[in-house]
Every structure is written in C-alpha cells, then in structure tokens.
C-alpha cells in the first residue's frame, strides 16, 4: 500500500467507540454495548475496535472512566470556572450533572450497579465525590453539620429521584414543584 493510500485510511478514534458505547449503555444498559452493534452504528467494521481495545470488558471499563470524568471532574471544573455565589453553584452543579447526555448514562449505570459489584463501587466513588461537593457548598450556607448533611442528601435524592416520579401535583407542574423544592433547600 503506498503512503497516499495509507494516509487516506482513517481509523475510528477510540473516543468515538467510547461515545457510542455510552450512547448504547444509556439506551439499553450494558447488554446493549455490543461490538458488532457499535461498529454498525459507527459505519465501520468491528476489526477497528480491536485496534483500540483488548475486548468488550476493556471498552466497558473505559466507558466508566469517561462517565466518571464527565460527571465529576468536568462538572466541578465548569461550576468553579463559572463562579457565582453558593446557590448559583448548587443549581449549576445539579443542572450539569443530571441533565442532557449525562442523565441517561447516570441512570443506566445506577441500574447496572445493582447487578455488578465493580460498577457499584465505581458509582459509590462518584456519588461520594458529588456528596463531598454538596457538603462543601451547603456548609457555606449553614454552619450546622446535621443540616448540611440533610440538605446534601435531600438535594442529591431530589435530582436523582424526581426523574422516576409520575405523581400529579394538582395545579402545579412537575417543574414548578421541583423549583419549589430547590428554593426550600437553598433557603
């Protein structure tokens, strides 16, 4: 093969396999992360996969690494870079962590952790970092350690749990009640 032809051949980057794996995980759980299906979605052959990963388990591990980075390091960096007062930081941290592309991945990992101890340990580490950050921020709002712990747990439970609620709220919308709860927590 001449050098011009070799230059024209492009390999699917490792990051695209990880992104597609996370998308599949969010849509159907870990069983949906199959090399053949990912290759088909990426429009490539599965041979390229093995140039990046030893096997499917290696991909799953790197997907968890990517999720952990995105949902902790990147969120905390963005919140701190954005600045603002403590209440603004709390709102932004919740919005970034549990919205858009991260929420379905987070929920899929929570479900996966129920059946896989290694994933459960990873989730515990991520949740502990999130709770530590909440404690830091709520600690700036109130000096009482019990209140800090209670507010941190309630805030975290609210942002995870409200996605599973199907209850009606009378004349209020779900979003209205969520905003009321957030204002109460930040008072």
N, C-alpha and C positions, 0 to 999 in steps of 0.2 A: 504494500500500500504506500503510495507516495505521500509526502508531507502535506500537500494541499488537501488531499482527500482525508487524511487523518485530522487535520485542523477543522474540517467541516463536520466531523463526527462529534456530537456533543453528548456528554453523559448527563443524565438527570441528576441534579445535585442532591446530595444527602439530605439537605434541608427540605427539599420537595417531598421526599419519601416520608420524612417525619411529619410534615404538614398534612399530607394526605392520610397518613396513619392516624393523626389526631382527629381529622375530619371523620374518618371511618369509625373511630372509637366513640366520638360524640353521637354519631348517628345510630350505631348499633352495638356498642360495647366492644370488649376485647375480641370476641369471636368474629367480629366484622373486619378485624385487621388481618387480612389475608394477602400474602404477597401477590398472588395472581390478580386479585381484585384491585389492589393498589396499582399494579402495573397497567391494568386495563384503564383505570381512571386517569392515569398519567399519560396514556397513549404510548407506552414503551413496552419492551419485553421484560420479563422478570429477571433475565440474566444480569441486567444492570444493578439490580438490588444487591446481588451477592458481591458486587464490587465495593459496596459500602458497608454491608452488614454480614456478619457470620451466619445469622439465621434470624427467624422471626422474633425470638426472645431478645436478641440484641436490639432490634428495632423497638420493641416494646419498652425496653429499658431507656433508650434514648428519647422516646416519646415522653416517658415520665420525667426525665431530666428537663426536657424542653418545657413541659407543663409547669414543673416546679419553678423554673427560672422565670417564665412568663407571669405566673400567678403570685410570685413573692418578690423576687429581686426587681423585675421590671416595673411592677405596680408600685412598690415602695419608692423606687427611684423617681418615677413620674410624679407621685404625690409630693415628695420632698422638693423636686425641681419646680413644681407648680407653685408651691408655697401656700400662703394664706393662713388664716387662723386655724385653730384646732378643729373647730366644727366643719370648716371647709375641707380640711384634710380627711376627716372621718367620712364625709359624704363622698369625696372623690375616691377614696380607697374602696369603699363599698361599690361604687358605680363601676370602677375599673375591674374589680375582682369578679363581680357577679353579673356581668353584662356582656353583650356581644358574643364574640367567639369563645371566650373563656368559660362562660356559664355551662354550656352543654358538655364541655370537656370535664369540668369540675364535677358535674352531676354524674357523668359516666364513670369517673374514677371513684367517686363515693360508692356507687353500686358495685364496681369491680372489687373494691376493698372489702366488701362483705364476704367475698369468696377467696381472697388471696391475701395471705398474711404479709407478704413483702410489700404489696400495694398499700395495705392498711398501715404499715409502719411508715411508708412514704407520706401518706395522707396525714398521719399524726404529726409528722415533722412539719409539713406545710401549715397545717392548722395551728400548731404551736407558734410558728413564726407570725402568723396572722394575729393570733390572740396576744402575743407579746406586743405587737404594734398597737393593737386596740388598747391594751393596758397603759401603754405609754401615753397615748393621746387622751384617753379618758382620765388618766392621772393628772393631766394638766387642767381638767375641768373640775375635778373634785378630789379633795385630799383623803377621803375615807376609802380605805382599801377594799372593804366589802362592797361599797357602791361601785368602785372601779371594776371589780371582778364581775359583779352582777350586770352592769351596763355592757361590759365587753361580751359576756356570754349572750345576753339578750340581743345585742346588735348583730353578732355573728349568727345566732339562731334565726333571727329575723331575715337576714339576707339570703340564707340558705333555704329556710323553711317556707317562706312566703310563696316560692315557686310551686310548691306542692299543694297549696290551699285552693280549694274550689268553693269556699263559702261565699255567700252573698253578704253584703254589708248595708242592706237597706237602701237608702237613697244615695249612699256614698259608693264611689267606685273603689276597686281594689287599690288603685294607685293613690286615691285620696286617703284611705286608711293607712296605707304604707307610709305616706308622708306624715300623717298624724303621729304614728308610732316613732318615726325618726325624730321628729321635733321633740317628742316627750323624752326620748333617750338623750338628746343633746341639750335638754334644759338645764 
